[in-house]
Amino acid sequence: MLRSPRRPGEHVADKLDAYTRMKWFATALLAAMAGTYLLSRAFEPRYPALGFLRALAEAAMVGGIADWFAVTALFRHPLGLPLPHTAIIPRNKDRIGENLAAFVETNFLAPELISGKLARIDFAIQFAQWLAVPERGRQIAQWAIDFVPSLLAAIDDEDIRRFLHENVARRVRDLDTPLVVGTIAGTLLEGGRHQAVVTELLEQLGQLFEEHKPLIRQRVRESTAWIWKKLSIDEKVSDNLIAVVDETLGELSANPDHPWRRGFDDAIRNFVEQLRSSPDYLAKWDALKERLVEHPALSDYLANIWRDSKRWIESDTASPDSHIKARIEEAVAGIADGLHSDAAMRDRLNAWLRETMLALIDGQRHAIARLISDTVHHWDADTVTNKIELEVGRDLQFVRINGTVIGGIVGLVLHTLDVLLF
């Protein structure tokens, strides 16, 4: 049967009640033996058989008192008398704390013990099974979208704008643009890789020119004097111009060794070399980057991105059909399915978790033990005594009870032997 969890105060109260009841029982048993001894001693002359009862009660009192003294001496001075070797726990609380800390560190936090325990636990499959419960994914997603509005409200928009601007500015300033552009261009030039790009550009230019031929003819006609229009010379000029351009574009596109294309290659190579080595180019690029990062438009653009993103997130998380929530649920389910189906991933995750936990525990085990000893050291003697007595006091009362009972039996046996032998 499952029991509802107890609060710490209730647990302590239960222990105290159990300890008090057992303490009163042990004391009552000792008192009963004392009463029995007095009665049997008083009536023994009239009823000699009571000698057996007297001997039992007398020895039981001796055993009970001796064990009461031993139990009491652990926690305090019996009857308030400062006898040697009494109040053992209060007088040695610091040493007890240090020994307890060393015991825990050596016997509970030893790396081989922790490693063996961790090796028997499949953290990954347990985590996968936990995530596989559909309600779990909904709870995680709901928790996330419940947390988002308060997180967004706590974020200052100006801080975000400044953060984005500073990071973008740093990335732009750190970017060696001439080197990047020069490297890309140099890579394209190696082996003539750029020729395919140039050919494609020329073909696209040819198509664009073909589409705009009527417009070109009209512009030529509009720019020609009226007399040439009367003689239809404008049409011949535009046709010749178009024919020359068509022919030139065709030759450039079909012939990679065309002089114009070789001249273009030389210009590109010279530009790449200038990018890589010219201080003037480097200074111009640096100045250009600085104008870019300092321009107010960049800061405004980044601020607008954040505001738009924030509004969308707020709107989505408030919607019953939240896309963010759905994506989180899908991600949780995907993680669970992935861990269930991928044994290698589980092995890697388990290995990482075990190594991490072992390193963490091993690195902190002395600190954990130190925490125990320091805590006990800072407790006063009464606190230590009360805590230990509360934990073991009830069991120690059985020592008193057993001492009373065993003492009585021994006394009875000895009296019987005395009667029989003497």
SENU-664172 format. One line per 3 residues: number of its first residue (from 0); their letters; for each residue x, y, z of C-alpha. Coordinates in steps of 0.25 Angstrom, whole numbers, plus 5000, padded with zeros to 4 digits. Example, Ala and Ser with C-alpha at 12.3 -4.5 7.8 and 13.67 -1.06 7.14 Angstrom:
% residues 2
0 = as = 5049 4982 5031  5055 4996 5029 $
This chain:
% residues 422
0 = mlr = 5000 5000 5000  5005 5014 4996  5007 5024 5007 $
3 = spr = 5006 5039 5005  5020 5045 5007  5022 5051 5021 $
6 = rpg = 5027 5065 5024  5040 5065 5031  5034 5070 5044 $
9 = ehv = 5024 5059 5044  5036 5049 5042  5044 5055 5054 $
12 = adk = 5031 5055 5063  5028 5040 5060  5043 5036 5064 $
15 = lda = 5042 5044 5076  5029 5038 5080  5034 5024 5078 $
18 = ytr = 5047 5027 5085  5039 5033 5097  5030 5021 5098 $
21 = mkw = 5041 5011 5098  5049 5019 5108  5037 5019 5118 $
24 = fat = 5035 5004 5115  5050 5001 5119  5049 5009 5131 $
27 = all = 5036 5003 5135  5042 4989 5134  5053 4993 5143 $
30 = aam = 5043 4999 5153  5035 4986 5152  5048 4978 5156 $
33 = agt = 5051 4988 5167  5037 4986 5173  5037 4971 5171 $
36 = yll = 5051 4970 5178  5045 4978 5190  5032 4970 5191 $
39 = sra = 5039 4957 5190  5050 4961 5200  5040 4965 5210 $
42 = fep = 5032 4952 5209  5043 4942 5206  5045 4938 5221 $
45 = ryp = 5030 4934 5221  5031 4928 5207  5045 4923 5204 $
48 = alg = 5042 4920 5189  5041 4935 5187  5056 4934 5188 $
51 = flr = 5056 4930 5173  5048 4942 5170  5056 4951 5178 $
54 = ala = 5069 4946 5172  5063 4949 5158  5058 4963 5161 $
57 = eaa = 5071 4966 5168  5080 4962 5156  5070 4968 5147 $
60 = mvg = 5072 4982 5154  5087 4980 5153  5086 4977 5138 $
63 = gia = 5076 4988 5136  5083 4999 5144  5097 4995 5137 $
66 = dwf = 5091 4996 5123  5084 5009 5127  5097 5015 5131 $
69 = avt = 5104 5010 5119  5093 5016 5109  5092 5029 5117 $
72 = alf = 5107 5031 5118  5107 5031 5102  5099 5044 5102 $
75 = rhp = 5101 5051 5116  5106 5050 5130  5098 5039 5138 $
78 = lgl = 5090 5047 5149  5098 5059 5145  5111 5054 5151 $
81 = plp = 5123 5057 5143  5129 5043 5144  5141 5039 5134 $
84 = hta = 5137 5033 5121  5123 5038 5121  5116 5048 5112 $
87 = iip = 5124 5042 5101  5117 5047 5089  5116 5062 5094 $
90 = rnk = 5131 5062 5098  5135 5055 5084  5126 5061 5074 $
93 = dri = 5137 5068 5066  5144 5055 5065  5132 5047 5062 $
96 = gen = 5129 5057 5051  5143 5055 5045  5142 5040 5046 $
99 = laa = 5128 5040 5040  5133 5048 5028  5145 5039 5026 $
102 = fve = 5136 5027 5027  5126 5033 5016  5138 5037 5007 $
105 = tnf = 5145 5024 5008  5133 5014 5008  5122 5021 5000 $
108 = lap = 5129 5031 4990  5141 5023 4986  5142 5023 4971 $
111 = eli = 5142 5008 4969  5129 5007 4977  5122 5019 4969 $
114 = sgk = 5127 5014 4956  5121 5000 4958  5108 5006 4963 $
117 = lar = 5107 5015 4951  5111 5004 4941  5098 4996 4945 $
120 = idf = 5089 5008 4942  5084 5011 4928  5082 5025 4929 $
123 = aiq = 5079 5027 4914  5068 5017 4913  5061 5022 4926 $
126 = faq = 5062 5036 4920  5056 5031 4907  5044 5024 4914 $
129 = wla = 5042 5036 4923  5041 5045 4910  5033 5035 4902 $
132 = vpe = 5020 5037 4911  5012 5046 4902  5007 5055 4914 $
135 = rgr = 5022 5057 4917  5025 5064 4904  5012 5073 4906 $
138 = qia = 5017 5077 4920  5031 5080 4915  5025 5088 4904 $
141 = qwa = 5015 5095 4913  5025 5099 4923  5034 5105 4912 $
144 = idf = 5023 5114 4906  5019 5118 4920  5033 5122 4923 $
147 = vps = 5035 5129 4910  5026 5142 4913  5033 5144 4926 $
150 = lla = 5046 5143 4920  5043 5152 4909  5037 5162 4919 $
153 = aid = 5050 5162 4927  5059 5165 4915  5062 5179 4912 $
156 = ded = 5060 5183 4897  5071 5193 4898  5081 5183 4904 $
159 = irr = 5077 5173 4892  5079 5184 4882  5093 5187 4888 $
162 = flh = 5096 5172 4889  5093 5169 4874  5100 5182 4869 $
165 = env = 5112 5179 4877  5113 5165 4873  5110 5168 4858 $
168 = arr = 5120 5179 4858  5131 5170 4864  5129 5160 4854 $
171 = vrd = 5129 5170 4842  5142 5176 4848  5148 5163 4850 $
174 = ldt = 5145 5158 4836  5157 5159 4827  5148 5163 4815 $
177 = plv = 5160 5165 4805  5166 5152 4808  5152 5144 4807 $
180 = vgt = 5149 5151 4794  5163 5149 4789  5163 5134 4793 $
183 = iag = 5150 5131 4786  5154 5139 4774  5167 5132 4773 $
186 = tll = 5161 5118 4775  5151 5121 4763  5163 5126 4754 $
189 = egg = 5171 5113 4757  5169 5104 4745  5159 5113 4739 $
192 = rhq = 5148 5110 4748  5143 5124 4746  5141 5122 4731 $
195 = avv = 5128 5114 4734  5123 5126 4742  5127 5136 4731 $
198 = tel = 5120 5128 4720  5107 5127 4728  5107 5142 4731 $
201 = leq = 5109 5145 4716  5098 5135 4712  5089 5142 4722 $
204 = lgq = 5093 5156 4717  5090 5151 4703  5076 5147 4707 $
207 = lfe = 5074 5160 4714  5078 5167 4701  5069 5159 4693 $
210 = ehk = 5057 5162 4701  5060 5177 4700  5063 5179 4686 $
213 = pli = 5050 5186 4683  5053 5196 4694  5067 5198 4688 $
216 = rqr = 5061 5201 4674  5051 5211 4680  5062 5218 4688 $
219 = vre = 5071 5219 4676  5059 5224 4668  5056 5235 4678 $
222 = sta = 5070 5239 4679  5072 5241 4664  5070 5254 4656 $
225 = wiw = 5057 5255 4648  5064 5255 4635  5070 5242 4638 $
228 = kkl = 5056 5236 4642  5050 5241 4628  5062 5233 4621 $
231 = sid = 5059 5221 4630  5074 5222 4634  5070 5220 4649 $
234 = ekv = 5065 5206 4647  5078 5202 4639  5087 5208 4651 $
237 = sdn = 5079 5201 4662  5079 5188 4654  5094 5189 4651 $
240 = lia = 5096 5192 4666  5088 5180 4671  5095 5171 4661 $
243 = vvd = 5109 5176 4666  5105 5174 4680  5099 5160 4677 $
246 = etl = 5111 5156 4669  5121 5161 4680  5113 5154 4691 $
249 = gel = 5112 5141 4683  5127 5141 4681  5130 5144 4696 $
252 = san = 5121 5133 4700  5126 5123 4691  5141 5126 4691 $
255 = pdh = 5148 5125 4705  5161 5130 4699  5155 5143 4693 $
258 = pwr = 5164 5154 4695  5154 5162 4703  5152 5150 4712 $
261 = rgf = 5167 5149 4714  5167 5164 4717  5156 5161 4727 $
264 = dda = 5164 5150 4734  5176 5159 4735  5168 5170 4741 $
267 = irn = 5162 5160 4751  5176 5154 4755  5181 5168 4757 $
270 = fve = 5169 5172 4766  5172 5159 4774  5186 5162 4776 $
273 = qlr = 5183 5176 4780  5173 5171 4790  5183 5162 4796 $
276 = ssp = 5194 5172 4797  5191 5186 4795  5190 5195 4807 $
279 = dyl = 5181 5205 4800  5171 5194 4798  5172 5189 4812 $
282 = akw = 5170 5203 4817  5158 5205 4808  5152 5192 4813 $
285 = dal = 5154 5195 4827  5148 5209 4825  5136 5203 4818 $
288 = ker = 5134 5193 4829  5134 5204 4840  5124 5212 4832 $
291 = lve = 5115 5200 4831  5115 5196 4846  5114 5211 4851 $
294 = hpa = 5103 5214 4841  5090 5216 4849  5082 5208 4839 $
297 = lsd = 5089 5195 4843  5085 5197 4858  5071 5200 4854 $
300 = yla = 5070 5188 4845  5075 5179 4856  5065 5185 4866 $
303 = niw = 5054 5183 4856  5058 5168 4855  5058 5167 4870 $
306 = rds = 5044 5174 4871  5038 5166 4860  5043 5153 4866 $
309 = krw = 5039 5156 4880  5024 5160 4875  5023 5147 4867 $
312 = ies = 5028 5139 4879  5018 5146 4889  5007 5144 4879 $
315 = dta = 5010 5129 4876  5012 5125 4891  4999 5131 4894 $
318 = spd = 4991 5124 4883  4984 5111 4886  4991 5105 4873 $
321 = shi = 5005 5110 4876  5015 5105 4866  5026 5106 4876 $
324 = kar = 5019 5097 4886  5016 5087 4875  5031 5087 4870 $
327 = iee = 5035 5085 4885  5026 5073 4886  5031 5067 4873 $
330 = ava = 5045 5070 4877  5043 5062 4891  5036 5051 4884 $
333 = gia = 5048 5050 4873  5058 5050 4884  5051 5038 4891 $
336 = dgl = 5049 5030 4878  5064 5033 4874  5069 5028 4888 $
339 = hsd = 5060 5016 4887  5064 5012 4873  5079 5016 4873 $
342 = aam = 5087 5007 4883  5100 5013 4879  5095 5027 4883 $
345 = rdr = 5090 5021 4896  5104 5015 4899  5110 5029 4896 $
348 = lna = 5101 5036 4904  5102 5026 4916  5117 5027 4915 $
351 = wlr = 5117 5042 4915  5108 5043 4927  5116 5032 4935 $
354 = etm = 5129 5039 4932  5123 5053 4936  5117 5048 4948 $
357 = lal = 5129 5040 4953  5138 5052 4950  5128 5061 4958 $
360 = idg = 5127 5052 4970  5142 5048 4970  5146 5063 4969 $
363 = qrh = 5136 5067 4980  5136 5055 4989  5146 5061 4999 $
366 = aia = 5138 5074 4999  5125 5065 5002  5132 5058 5013 $
369 = rli = 5138 5072 5018  5123 5077 5018  5119 5066 5028 $
372 = sdt = 5131 5069 5037  5129 5084 5037  5114 5083 5039 $
375 = vhh = 5116 5074 5051  5127 5084 5056  5118 5096 5055 $
378 = wda = 5107 5088 5063  5107 5090 5078  5108 5078 5087 $
381 = dtv = 5093 5078 5090  5089 5078 5075  5098 5066 5072 $
384 = tnk = 5094 5058 5084  5079 5060 5081  5080 5057 5067 $
387 = iel = 5088 5044 5069  5079 5040 5081  5067 5042 5073 $
390 = evg = 5072 5033 5062  5078 5022 5071  5071 5024 5084 $
393 = rdl = 5059 5015 5082  5068 5003 5079  5077 5006 5091 $
396 = qfv = 5065 5005 5100  5065 4990 5095  5079 4989 5101 $
399 = rin = 5073 4993 5114  5061 4984 5113  5071 4972 5109 $
402 = gtv = 5080 4975 5120  5069 4975 5130  5063 4962 5124 $
405 = igg = 5077 4955 5123  5081 4960 5136  5069 4954 5143 $
408 = ivg = 5071 4940 5136  5085 4940 5140  5082 4943 5154 $
411 = lvl = 5071 4932 5154  5081 4922 5149  5092 4926 5159 $
414 = htl = 5082 4925 5170  5077 4911 5166  5091 4906 5165 $
417 = dvl = 5094 4912 5179  5082 4905 5185  5085 4892 5178 $
420 = lf = 5100 4891 5180  5101 4898 5194 $
